[in-house]
């Protein structure tokens, strides 16, 4: 089985390492935890998360989320919406979403900065 034409992997193609890599970024983890906390099948535009990054960076983050299997992207003509693949994730990795929700930081992702390199 291969990813569909939009780049969404099938449930059996989802790899834990790829998902954990996607979630390692605080902005992407924020998006996923916002979707986990929302009612099931909620859809949001990418801009609605208020990540405060350039459009190209926003596109990159949502591509990583889509290609990892964390979200579905739906194209509505001049707008794209994103929805958590809740059931697929629970089937493939039971308990992952509950763990993410429990470990949600209280800081806004815009206030989260990567640690400075040693000696800087």
N, CA, C and O atoms as a GROMACS GRO file, in nm:
protein
  480
    1UNK      N    1   0.085  -0.118   0.000
    1UNK     CA    2   0.000   0.000   0.000
    1UNK      C    3   0.089   0.125   0.000
    1UNK      O    4   0.195   0.126   0.064
    2UNK      N    5   0.048   0.227  -0.070
    2UNK     CA    6   0.124   0.350  -0.082
    2UNK      C    7   0.039   0.466  -0.029
    2UNK      O    8  -0.084   0.455  -0.021
    3UNK      N    9   0.105   0.579   0.006
    3UNK     CA   10   0.027   0.696   0.044
    3UNK      C   11  -0.067   0.735  -0.070
    3UNK      O   12  -0.038   0.709  -0.187
    4UNK      N   13  -0.181   0.796  -0.036
    4UNK     CA   14  -0.274   0.840  -0.139
    4UNK      C   15  -0.216   0.959  -0.215
    4UNK      O   16  -0.105   1.004  -0.186
    5UNK      N   17  -0.290   1.009  -0.312
    5UNK     CA   18  -0.239   1.118  -0.397
    5UNK      C   19  -0.210   1.246  -0.320
    5UNK      O   20  -0.133   1.330  -0.367
    6UNK      N   21  -0.269   1.263  -0.203
    6UNK     CA   22  -0.243   1.381  -0.118
    6UNK      C   23  -0.125   1.358  -0.023
    6UNK      O   24  -0.082   1.452   0.044
    7UNK      N   25  -0.074   1.235  -0.018
    7UNK     CA   26   0.040   1.206   0.069
    7UNK      C   27   0.003   1.150   0.206
    7UNK      O   28   0.088   1.142   0.294
    8UNK      N   29  -0.124   1.110   0.224
    8UNK     CA   30  -0.167   1.050   0.351
    8UNK      C   31  -0.130   0.902   0.349
    8UNK      O   32  -0.173   0.830   0.260
    9UNK      N   33  -0.051   0.856   0.446
    9UNK     CA   34  -0.021   0.712   0.450
    9UNK      C   35  -0.140   0.632   0.500
    9UNK      O   36  -0.225   0.684   0.573
   10UNK      N   37  -0.147   0.505   0.460
   10UNK     CA   38  -0.248   0.417   0.514
   10UNK      C   39  -0.216   0.386   0.660
   10UNK      O   40  -0.105   0.410   0.707
   11UNK      N   41  -0.314   0.333   0.732
   11UNK     CA   42  -0.295   0.304   0.874
   11UNK      C   43  -0.175   0.213   0.896
   11UNK      O   44  -0.093   0.238   0.984
   12UNK      N   45  -0.163   0.108   0.817
   12UNK     CA   46  -0.053   0.013   0.834
   12UNK      C   47   0.081   0.073   0.794
   12UNK      O   48   0.186   0.019   0.830
   13UNK      N   49   0.081   0.182   0.719
   13UNK     CA   50   0.205   0.248   0.677
   13UNK      C   51   0.256   0.348   0.781
   13UNK      O   52   0.370   0.392   0.772
   14UNK      N   53   0.174   0.383   0.877
   14UNK     CA   54   0.216   0.478   0.980
   14UNK      C   55   0.329   0.416   1.061
   14UNK      O   56   0.318   0.302   1.108
   15UNK      N   57   0.437   0.492   1.076
   15UNK     CA   58   0.554   0.445   1.151
   15UNK      C   59   0.572   0.532   1.275
   15UNK      O   60   0.568   0.654   1.268
   16UNK      N   61   0.593   0.465   1.388
   16UNK     CA   62   0.607   0.538   1.514
   16UNK      C   63   0.722   0.638   1.509
   16UNK      O   64   0.708   0.750   1.558
   17UNK      N   65   0.835   0.601   1.452
   17UNK     CA   66   0.948   0.692   1.443
   17UNK      C   67   0.916   0.819   1.366
   17UNK      O   68   0.958   0.928   1.405
   18UNK      N   69   0.843   0.806   1.257
   18UNK     CA   70   0.805   0.921   1.174
   18UNK      C   71   0.709   1.010   1.252
   18UNK      O   72   0.720   1.133   1.249
   19UNK      N   73   0.615   0.948   1.323
   19UNK     CA   74   0.519   1.026   1.403
   19UNK      C   75   0.590   1.098   1.517
   19UNK      O   76   0.562   1.215   1.543
   20UNK      N   77   0.681   1.029   1.585
   20UNK     CA   78   0.754   1.093   1.695
   20UNK      C   79   0.842   1.207   1.644
   20UNK      O   80   0.857   1.308   1.712
   21UNK      N   81   0.900   1.191   1.526
   21UNK     CA   82   0.979   1.299   1.467
   21UNK      C   83   0.890   1.420   1.438
   21UNK      O   84   0.929   1.534   1.464
   22UNK      N   85   0.771   1.395   1.385
   22UNK     CA   86   0.677   1.505   1.358
   22UNK      C   87   0.638   1.575   1.487
   22UNK      O   88   0.625   1.698   1.491
   23UNK      N   89   0.618   1.498   1.593
   23UNK     CA   90   0.575   1.554   1.722
   23UNK      C   91   0.688   1.618   1.800
   23UNK      O   92   0.663   1.686   1.900
   24UNK      N   93   0.813   1.598   1.757
   24UNK     CA   94   0.927   1.657   1.828
   24UNK      C   95   0.928   1.809   1.818
   24UNK      O   96   0.985   1.877   1.903
   25UNK      N   97   0.865   1.862   1.715
   25UNK     CA   98   0.858   2.007   1.698
   25UNK      C   99   0.744   2.062   1.783
   25UNK      O  100   0.631   2.014   1.772
   26UNK      N  101   0.771   2.163   1.869
   26UNK     CA  102   0.666   2.214   1.958
   26UNK      C  103   0.546   2.274   1.884
   26UNK      O  104   0.434   2.265   1.935
   27UNK      N  105   0.565   2.333   1.769
   27UNK     CA  106   0.451   2.389   1.695
   27UNK      C  107   0.360   2.278   1.643
   27UNK      O  108   0.238   2.287   1.652
   28UNK      N  109   0.421   2.174   1.588
   28UNK     CA  110   0.340   2.063   1.538
   28UNK      C  111   0.272   1.988   1.652
   28UNK      O  112   0.157   1.946   1.639
   29UNK      N  113   0.342   1.972   1.764
   29UNK     CA  114   0.281   1.906   1.879
   29UNK      C  115   0.163   1.989   1.930
   29UNK      O  116   0.061   1.933   1.970
   30UNK      N  117   0.176   2.121   1.928
   30UNK     CA  118   0.067   2.210   1.968
   30UNK      C  119  -0.056   2.189   1.878
   30UNK      O  120  -0.168   2.177   1.928
   31UNK      N  121  -0.035   2.184   1.748
   31UNK     CA  122  -0.145   2.162   1.654
   31UNK      C  123  -0.216   2.031   1.686
   31UNK      O  124  -0.339   2.027   1.693
   32UNK      N  125  -0.139   1.925   1.707
   32UNK     CA  126  -0.199   1.795   1.733
   32UNK      C  127  -0.274   1.795   1.866
   32UNK      O  128  -0.384   1.740   1.874
   33UNK      N  129  -0.218   1.855   1.969
   33UNK     CA  130  -0.289   1.855   2.098
   33UNK      C  131  -0.414   1.942   2.092
   33UNK      O  132  -0.513   1.912   2.159
   34UNK      N  133  -0.412   2.048   2.013
   34UNK     CA  134  -0.534   2.128   1.993
   34UNK      C  135  -0.642   2.044   1.926
   34UNK      O  136  -0.759   2.051   1.963
   35UNK      N  137  -0.602   1.964   1.828
   35UNK     CA  138  -0.698   1.879   1.759
   35UNK      C  139  -0.748   1.766   1.849
   35UNK      O  140  -0.864   1.727   1.841
   36UNK      N  141  -0.661   1.712   1.934
   36UNK     CA  142  -0.702   1.607   2.026
   36UNK      C  143  -0.809   1.661   2.122
   36UNK      O  144  -0.908   1.592   2.150
   37UNK      N  145  -0.789   1.783   2.170
   37UNK     CA  146  -0.881   1.843   2.267
   37UNK      C  147  -1.014   1.886   2.203
   37UNK      O  148  -1.113   1.904   2.273
   38UNK      N  149  -1.015   1.901   2.072
   38UNK     CA  150  -1.137   1.945   2.001
   38UNK      C  151  -1.234   1.827   1.986
   38UNK      O  152  -1.193   1.711   1.996
   39UNK      N  153  -1.361   1.857   1.961
   39UNK     CA  154  -1.457   1.748   1.936
   39UNK      C  155  -1.412   1.662   1.818
   39UNK      O  156  -1.346   1.710   1.725
   40UNK      N  157  -1.448   1.536   1.823
   40UNK     CA  158  -1.409   1.443   1.717
   40UNK      C  159  -1.455   1.494   1.581
   40UNK      O  160  -1.563   1.551   1.568
   41UNK      N  161  -1.371   1.474   1.480
   41UNK     CA  162  -1.396   1.515   1.342
   41UNK      C  163  -1.399   1.666   1.322
   41UNK      O  164  -1.448   1.714   1.220
   42UNK      N  165  -1.346   1.742   1.418
   42UNK     CA  166  -1.334   1.887   1.400
   42UNK      C  167  -1.234   1.915   1.289
   42UNK      O  168  -1.131   1.849   1.280
   43UNK      N  169  -1.266   2.013   1.206
   43UNK     CA  170  -1.174   2.057   1.101
   43UNK      C  171  -1.137   2.201   1.127
   43UNK      O  172  -1.220   2.282   1.170
   44UNK      N  173  -1.012   2.234   1.100
   44UNK     CA  174  -0.966   2.372   1.116
   44UNK      C  175  -0.876   2.408   1.001
   44UNK      O  176  -0.810   2.323   0.942
   45UNK      N  177  -0.874   2.537   0.969
   45UNK     CA  178  -0.778   2.583   0.870
   45UNK      C  179  -0.640   2.589   0.936
   45UNK      O  180  -0.629   2.601   1.057
   46UNK      N  181  -0.538   2.580   0.856
   46UNK     CA  182  -0.401   2.584   0.909
   46UNK      C  183  -0.373   2.716   0.980
   46UNK      O  184  -0.306   2.719   1.082
   47UNK      N  185  -0.425   2.825   0.925
   47UNK     CA  186  -0.401   2.957   0.984
   47UNK      C  187  -0.472   2.975   1.118
   47UNK      O  188  -0.432   3.060   1.198
   48UNK      N  189  -0.576   2.896   1.144
   48UNK     CA  190  -0.654   2.914   1.266
   48UNK      C  191  -0.577   2.880   1.394
   48UNK      O  192  -0.621   2.914   1.503
   49UNK      N  193  -0.464   2.814   1.381
   49UNK     CA  194  -0.386   2.778   1.498
   49UNK      C  195  -0.299   2.894   1.548
   49UNK      O  196  -0.244   2.888   1.658
   50UNK      N  197  -0.287   2.999   1.467
   50UNK     CA  198  -0.212   3.119   1.509
   50UNK      C  199  -0.068   3.090   1.546
   50UNK      O  200  -0.021   3.134   1.651
   51UNK      N  201   0.002   3.016   1.462
   51UNK     CA  202   0.139   2.977   1.495
   51UNK      C  203   0.240   3.089   1.481
   51UNK      O  204   0.350   3.079   1.534
   52UNK      N  205   0.206   3.194   1.411
   52UNK     CA  206   0.295   3.309   1.400
   52UNK      C  207   0.422   3.282   1.320
   52UNK      O  208   0.529   3.333   1.353
   53UNK      N  209   0.409   3.200   1.215
   53UNK     CA  210   0.524   3.171   1.129
   53UNK      C  211   0.490   3.209   0.986
   53UNK      O  212   0.373   3.231   0.953
   54UNK      N  213   0.591   3.216   0.901
   54UNK     CA  214   0.571   3.248   0.760
   54UNK      C  215   0.484   3.141   0.694
   54UNK      O  216   0.481   3.026   0.739
   55UNK      N  217   0.415   3.178   0.588
   55UNK     CA  218   0.326   3.085   0.519
   55UNK      C  219   0.402   2.962   0.470
   55UNK      O  220   0.350   2.850   0.477
   56UNK      N  221   0.525   2.980   0.422
   56UNK     CA  222   0.603   2.866   0.375
   56UNK      C  223   0.637   2.771   0.490
   56UNK      O  224   0.639   2.649   0.471
   57UNK      N  225   0.662   2.825   0.608
   57UNK     CA  226   0.691   2.743   0.725
   57UNK      C  227   0.566   2.670   0.770
   57UNK      O  228   0.571   2.553   0.808
   58UNK      N  229   0.453   2.739   0.765
   58UNK     CA  230   0.325   2.678   0.800
   58UNK      C  231   0.296   2.560   0.706
   58UNK      O  232   0.255   2.454   0.751
   59UNK      N  233   0.318   2.580   0.578
   59UNK     CA  234   0.299   2.475   0.478
   59UNK      C  235   0.387   2.355   0.511
   59UNK      O  236   0.342   2.240   0.504
   60UNK      N  237   0.512   2.381   0.544
   60UNK     CA  238   0.606   2.273   0.580
   60UNK      C  239   0.555   2.194   0.700
   60UNK      O  240   0.551   2.071   0.697
   61UNK      N  241   0.516   2.263   0.806
   61UNK     CA  242   0.469   2.194   0.927
   61UNK      C  243   0.348   2.106   0.898
   61UNK      O  244   0.342   1.992   0.945
   62UNK      N  245   0.253   2.156   0.823
   62UNK     CA  246   0.134   2.077   0.795
   62UNK      C  247   0.162   1.964   0.696
   62UNK      O  248   0.093   1.862   0.700
   63UNK      N  249   0.261   1.979   0.609
   63UNK     CA  250   0.302   1.870   0.522
   63UNK      C  251   0.362   1.756   0.605
   63UNK      O  252   0.332   1.639   0.582
   64UNK      N  253   0.446   1.791   0.702
   64UNK     CA  254   0.506   1.691   0.790
   64UNK      C  255   0.396   1.617   0.868
   64UNK      O  256   0.400   1.495   0.880
   65UNK      N  257   0.298   1.690   0.920
   65UNK     CA  258   0.188   1.627   0.993
   65UNK      C  259   0.108   1.533   0.903
   65UNK      O  260   0.069   1.424   0.944
   66UNK      N  261   0.083   1.576   0.780
   66UNK     CA  262   0.007   1.494   0.685
   66UNK      C  263   0.084   1.369   0.647
   66UNK      O  264   0.031   1.258   0.651
   67UNK      N  265   0.210   1.386   0.610
   67UNK     CA  266   0.289   1.273   0.562
   67UNK      C  267   0.322   1.173   0.673
   67UNK      O  268   0.350   1.057   0.645
   68UNK      N  269   0.320   1.217   0.798
   68UNK     CA  270   0.343   1.125   0.909
   68UNK      C  271   0.219   1.042   0.938
   68UNK      O  272   0.228   0.934   0.997
   69UNK      N  273   0.102   1.091   0.897
   69UNK     CA  274  -0.023   1.022   0.923
   69UNK      C  275  -0.101   1.079   1.040
   69UNK      O  276  -0.203   1.022   1.079
   70UNK      N  277  -0.056   1.189   1.096
   70UNK     CA  278  -0.126   1.247   1.211
   70UNK      C  279  -0.255   1.318   1.173
   70UNK      O  280  -0.350   1.320   1.251
   71UNK      N  281  -0.259   1.377   1.055
   71UNK     CA  282  -0.378   1.454   1.015
   71UNK      C  283  -0.419   1.420   0.872
   71UNK      O  284  -0.340   1.372   0.791
   72UNK      N  285  -0.546   1.449   0.845
   72UNK     CA  286  -0.601   1.447   0.709
   72UNK      C  287  -0.606   1.592   0.662
   72UNK      O  288  -0.647   1.679   0.738
   73UNK      N  289  -0.566   1.617   0.540
   73UNK     CA  290  -0.587   1.748   0.477
   73UNK      C  291  -0.702   1.731   0.378
   73UNK      O  292  -0.705   1.635   0.302
   74UNK      N  293  -0.794   1.825   0.380
   74UNK     CA  294  -0.903   1.825   0.285
   74UNK      C  295  -0.901   1.957   0.211
   74UNK      O  296  -0.896   2.064   0.272
   75UNK      N  297  -0.903   1.950   0.078
   75UNK     CA  298  -0.898   2.069  -0.005
   75UNK      C  299  -1.041   2.109  -0.040
   75UNK      O  300  -1.117   2.030  -0.096
   76UNK      N  301  -1.076   2.234  -0.005
   76UNK     CA  302  -1.209   2.288  -0.035
   76UNK      C  303  -1.197   2.402  -0.136
   76UNK      O  304  -1.254   2.509  -0.117
   77UNK      N  305  -1.124   2.377  -0.243
   77UNK     CA  306  -1.106   2.482  -0.344
   77UNK      C  307  -0.997   2.578  -0.302
   77UNK      O  308  -0.879   2.547  -0.314
   78UNK      N  309  -1.036   2.696  -0.253
   78UNK     CA  310  -0.936   2.795  -0.214
   78UNK      C  311  -0.901   2.787  -0.066
   78UNK      O  312  -0.838   2.879  -0.012
   79UNK      N  313  -0.939   2.680   0.001
   79UNK     CA  314  -0.906   2.665   0.142
   79UNK      C  315  -0.878   2.518   0.172
   79UNK      O  316  -0.940   2.428   0.114
   80UNK      N  317  -0.784   2.496   0.261
   80UNK     CA  318  -0.753   2.359   0.306
   80UNK      C  319  -0.783   2.351   0.454
   80UNK      O  320  -0.756   2.443   0.530
   81UNK      N  321  -0.840   2.238   0.493
   81UNK     CA  322  -0.867   2.217   0.635
   81UNK      C  323  -0.796   2.090   0.680
   81UNK      O  324  -0.767   2.000   0.600
   82UNK      N  325  -0.769   2.087   0.808
   82UNK     CA  326  -0.696   1.975   0.867
   82UNK      C  327  -0.782   1.912   0.975
   82UNK      O  328  -0.853   1.980   1.049
   83UNK      N  329  -0.774   1.778   0.983
   83UNK     CA  330  -0.851   1.702   1.082
   83UNK      C  331  -0.762   1.591   1.136
   83UNK      O  332  -0.689   1.527   1.060
   84UNK      N  333  -0.766   1.569   1.266
   84UNK     CA  334  -0.688   1.464   1.330
   84UNK      C  335  -0.735   1.326   1.284
   84UNK      O  336  -0.855   1.301   1.272
   85UNK      N  337  -0.641   1.239   1.259
   85UNK     CA  338  -0.674   1.100   1.222
   85UNK      C  339  -0.691   1.018   1.350
   85UNK      O  340  -0.620   0.920   1.373
   86UNK      N  341  -0.783   1.061   1.431
   86UNK     CA  342  -0.802   1.007   1.566
   86UNK      C  343  -0.820   0.854   1.566
   86UNK      O  344  -0.746   0.784   1.636
   87UNK      N  345  -0.914   0.803   1.491
   87UNK     CA  346  -0.942   0.660   1.493
   87UNK      C  347  -0.824   0.580   1.438
   87UNK      O  348  -0.788   0.476   1.493
   88UNK      N  349  -0.764   0.629   1.330
   88UNK     CA  350  -0.649   0.560   1.272
   88UNK      C  351  -0.533   0.554   1.372
   88UNK      O  352  -0.466   0.451   1.384
   89UNK      N  353  -0.509   0.664   1.442
   89UNK     CA  354  -0.399   0.668   1.539
   89UNK      C  355  -0.428   0.578   1.658
   89UNK      O  356  -0.337   0.511   1.709
   90UNK      N  357  -0.552   0.576   1.704
   90UNK     CA  358  -0.588   0.488   1.816
   90UNK      C  359  -0.576   0.341   1.776
   90UNK      O  360  -0.539   0.257   1.858
   91UNK      N  361  -0.608   0.310   1.652
   91UNK     CA  362  -0.597   0.173   1.603
   91UNK      C  363  -0.451   0.130   1.595
   91UNK      O  364  -0.414   0.022   1.640
   92UNK      N  365  -0.369   0.217   1.538
   92UNK     CA  366  -0.227   0.182   1.513
   92UNK      C  367  -0.142   0.196   1.639
   92UNK      O  368  -0.056   0.112   1.665
   93UNK      N  369  -0.165   0.301   1.717
   93UNK     CA  370  -0.084   0.329   1.836
   93UNK      C  371  -0.176   0.361   1.955
   93UNK      O  372  -0.189   0.477   1.994
   94UNK      N  373  -0.239   0.259   2.013
   94UNK     CA  374  -0.334   0.282   2.122
   94UNK      C  375  -0.268   0.358   2.238
   94UNK      O  376  -0.158   0.324   2.282
   95UNK      N  377  -0.337   0.461   2.287
   95UNK     CA  378  -0.289   0.538   2.402
   95UNK      C  379  -0.202   0.657   2.368
   95UNK      O  380  -0.175   0.741   2.454
   96UNK      N  381  -0.156   0.667   2.243
   96UNK     CA  382  -0.066   0.778   2.206
   96UNK      C  383  -0.135   0.914   2.223
   96UNK      O  384  -0.075   1.006   2.277
   97UNK      N  385  -0.259   0.926   2.179
   97UNK     CA  386  -0.329   1.055   2.187
   97UNK      C  387  -0.354   1.095   2.332
   97UNK      O  388  -0.341   1.213   2.366
   98UNK      N  389  -0.389   1.000   2.416
   98UNK     CA  390  -0.411   1.030   2.558
   98UNK      C  391  -0.281   1.076   2.623
   98UNK      O  392  -0.281   1.168   2.705
   99UNK      N  393  -0.171   1.014   2.587
   99UNK     CA  394  -0.041   1.053   2.639
   99UNK      C  395  -0.005   1.195   2.596
   99UNK      O  396   0.043   1.274   2.677
  100UNK      N  397  -0.028   1.227   2.472
  100UNK     CA  398   0.001   1.362   2.422
  100UNK      C  399  -0.085   1.466   2.493
  100UNK      O  400  -0.035   1.573   2.530
  101UNK      N  401  -0.210   1.436   2.512
  101UNK     CA  402  -0.300   1.531   2.578
  101UNK      C  403  -0.259   1.552   2.723
  101UNK      O  404  -0.264   1.664   2.774
  102UNK      N  405  -0.219   1.446   2.789
  102UNK     CA  406  -0.177   1.454   2.929
  102UNK      C  407  -0.047   1.532   2.943
  102UNK      O  408  -0.024   1.595   3.046
  103UNK      N  409   0.037   1.528   2.841
  103UNK     CA  410   0.168   1.593   2.846
  103UNK      C  411   0.168   1.730   2.777
  103UNK      O  412   0.274   1.781   2.741
  104UNK      N  413   0.050   1.790   2.759
  104UNK     CA  414   0.039   1.918   2.690
  104UNK      C  415   0.101   2.029   2.772
  104UNK      O  416   0.064   2.049   2.888
  105UNK      N  417   0.197   2.104   2.714
  105UNK     CA  418   0.254   2.217   2.787
  105UNK      C  419   0.152   2.330   2.800
  105UNK      O  420   0.061   2.341   2.718
  106UNK      N  421   0.169   2.412   2.902
  106UNK     CA  422   0.076   2.523   2.922
  106UNK      C  423   0.118   2.646   2.843
  106UNK      O  424   0.038   2.739   2.827
  107UNK      N  425   0.240   2.648   2.792
  107UNK     CA  426   0.288   2.762   2.713
  107UNK      C  427   0.231   2.759   2.573
  107UNK      O  428   0.208   2.652   2.516
  108UNK      N  429   0.208   2.876   2.518
  108UNK     CA  430   0.175   2.888   2.377
  108UNK      C  431   0.298   2.850   2.298
  108UNK      O  432   0.410   2.881   2.340
  109UNK      N  433   0.283   2.784   2.183
  109UNK     CA  434   0.401   2.744   2.107
  109UNK      C  435   0.481   2.863   2.056
  109UNK      O  436   0.601   2.852   2.031
  110UNK      N  437   0.415   2.978   2.041
  110UNK     CA  438   0.487   3.096   1.994
  110UNK      C  439   0.587   3.144   2.099
  110UNK      O  440   0.683   3.213   2.065
  111UNK      N  441   0.566   3.107   2.226
  111UNK     CA  442   0.658   3.146   2.332
  111UNK      C  443   0.766   3.041   2.357
  111UNK      O  444   0.851   3.060   2.443
  112UNK      N  445   0.761   2.932   2.282
  112UNK     CA  446   0.856   2.825   2.300
  112UNK      C  447   0.972   2.845   2.204
  112UNK      O  448   0.954   2.856   2.082
  113UNK      N  449   1.090   2.850   2.258
  113UNK     CA  450   1.209   2.865   2.174
  113UNK      C  451   1.298   2.745   2.196
  113UNK      O  452   1.302   2.686   2.304
  114UNK      N  453   1.369   2.709   2.090
  114UNK     CA  454   1.465   2.600   2.101
  114UNK      C  455   1.577   2.645   2.195
  114UNK      O  456   1.611   2.763   2.199
  115UNK      N  457   1.633   2.553   2.270
  115UNK     CA  458   1.743   2.590   2.359
  115UNK      C  459   1.861   2.641   2.278
  115UNK      O  460   1.885   2.595   2.166
  116UNK      N  461   1.934   2.734   2.335
  116UNK     CA  462   2.051   2.789   2.267
  116UNK      C  463   2.159   2.682   2.258
  116UNK      O  464   2.171   2.596   2.345
  117UNK      N  465   2.236   2.690   2.154
  117UNK     CA  466   2.347   2.596   2.137
  117UNK      C  467   2.450   2.623   2.247
  117UNK      O  468   2.465   2.737   2.291
  118UNK      N  469   2.520   2.518   2.293
  118UNK     CA  470   2.621   2.538   2.397
  118UNK      C  471   2.723   2.643   2.355
  118UNK      O  472   2.769   2.643   2.240
  119UNK      N  473   2.758   2.729   2.444
  119UNK     CA  474   2.858   2.831   2.416
  119UNK      C  475   2.806   2.952   2.344
  119UNK      O  476   2.884   3.039   2.304
  120UNK      N  477   2.675   2.960   2.326
  120UNK     CA  478   2.618   3.077   2.254
  120UNK      C  479   2.559   3.173   2.355
  120UNK      O  480   2.506   3.277   2.317
   0.00000   0.00000   0.00000
